[in-house]
Amino acid sequence: MPQPRRILLGSLFHETHSFVDEITRLEDFTIRSGEELLRRRGDGSTVDGFLEVAEAEGWRVVPTVDYTALPAGTVDHAVFARFLSEFDAGLRAALAEGGLDGIWLALHGAMVTTECPDPEGTLLAHIRSVPGCETLPVFGVFDLHANFTAAMAANANALVAYRENPHSDARESAVRAARLLARSLREGALPRMLSCNPPVMWPPTGTGTADRPMRDLEALARGIERDDAAIWVANVVGGYSFSDVPEAGVAFAVAFTGAEAAAREALAQLSETAVALRALGLPEEWDIDAAIAEIQRSPGGPYLVVEPADNIGGGAPGDGTSVLRAFLRHGVENCAVAIADPAAVAAMAGAAPGEVRRLSIGGKGSAIAEGPVEIEARFVSASDGLFALEDLNSHLAASQGSRFGMGPCAVVQAGGVTVLLSSRKTPPFDLGQFRSQGIHPERLKAIGVKAAVAHRRAYDKIARGSFTVATPGPCTSKIAGLPYTRLRKDVFPIQADEA
């Protein structure tokens, strides 16, 4: 009987916002090692997608470590150093104990540490430096909002990007990447990668794949794959504009076994299209007062007031008060907003239902956002904040699994506004967030949503309408005003004319 293929598994997942003050530390990461990784089977994550294929292929999975954290500020380099040390120990042990047939990685692709602008490229280069790994198949999956680098391409055989934003296909993309590894092992073919970084960068609001220009680029990439069987995957990378790194922004990467000239021609087609359509990646946003007035005039609900400047999925603190202020200023009835504020939660400790206390809500996490709101708040309920996700194909499930903890929570009311206060910022990617706290989003007139695009999968199915509003905050769509220091030259719209 042939021995089962031995495939090493590891995961490193963080999207780093360089323009917020906080440092992401070890305690902010969920860390799994050894058998804990194998227990992710069935949790809806990208690791789960790989494990499904591994099970079908009869592989023996050799687990190392999985470091996962929510988007936030620059990562303490000691965290990455610890990850790399633990991963390296697992890699070398696996090589010594029976060798390996391949490596599969679940990555984000937009991590930045206090000392390293490209941890994923560094990880992949390190793998290649280990004796016995020089030509080992290295495959994996990564986020559409990665900042894809030349080092990542040079040291991997095939990395597969998500194709959808909202990221409803994260697990599916992991399955696709694992099946490409299976193909490589079955055929004895080893693809290689090339990438390019056109002079274009878009805010997250400009990277929805149902919208132009991403819709055009994804269609072009699928056509390239269809027309050339030697191109195993053509990746459209929207990029992450809040990481201050040289290769931030739009990128394209192909994995191929054919002629290099064909791969370079595919990259050129994609790059030229992105440049031609670059202005479409800067969408217009509503004035918040005009949006609220329009909602007040409109029948039914709920209407979404989407606030990308406080996009939790993009690394913002999730405690901006601009939408709450607007709801209160306009006297909107039957509306809700979630704000991450552990101090406000603690201030409601021991409150009885209906009890009114003076609260300072939000406005503590960003110097460029509006400050705290001082209100008389009526206590409704409290909980431990743990909820089961309703949608295991959401981006939240892809990184965090089937359950999420918001930390201790309190629900309060001020005027017609219901405020869900959480101790941990929670990306608004699943309606279970509100429903678990007794708030029924489908019955509301308006909902404040701290996101850019990824909320659409959950909220569009209940929304009567949606208004993306301009507010002050660290995830502003006005990226030309951000203080980049490392970005390459002449990138639209930072250092280049729109013409």
Secondary structure, 3 states (H helix, E strand, C coil): CCCCCEEEEEEEECEEECCCCCCECHHHCEEEECHHHHCCCCCCCHHHHHHHHHHHHCCEEEEEEEEECCCEECECHHHHHHHHHHHHHHHHHHHHHCCCCEEEEEECCECCECCCCCHHHHHHHHHHHCCCCCCCCEEEEECCCCCCCHHHHHCCCEEEECCCCCCCCHHHHHHHHHHHHHHHHHHCCCCEEEEECCCECCCHHHCCCCCCCHHHHHHHHHHHHHHCCCEEEEEEECCCCCCCCCCCCCEEEEEECCCHHHHHHHHHHHHHHHHHCHHHHCCCCEEHHHHHHHHHHCCCCCEEEECHHHCHHHCCCCCCCHHHHHHHHCCCCCEEEEEECHHHHHHCCCCCCCCEEEEEECCCCCCCCCCCEEEEEEEEEEECCEEECCCCCCHHHHHHCCEEECCCEEEEEECCEEEEEECCCCCCCCCHHHHCCCCCHHHCCEEEECCCCCCHHHHCCCCCEEEEEECCCCCCCCHHHCCCCCCCCCCECCCCCCC
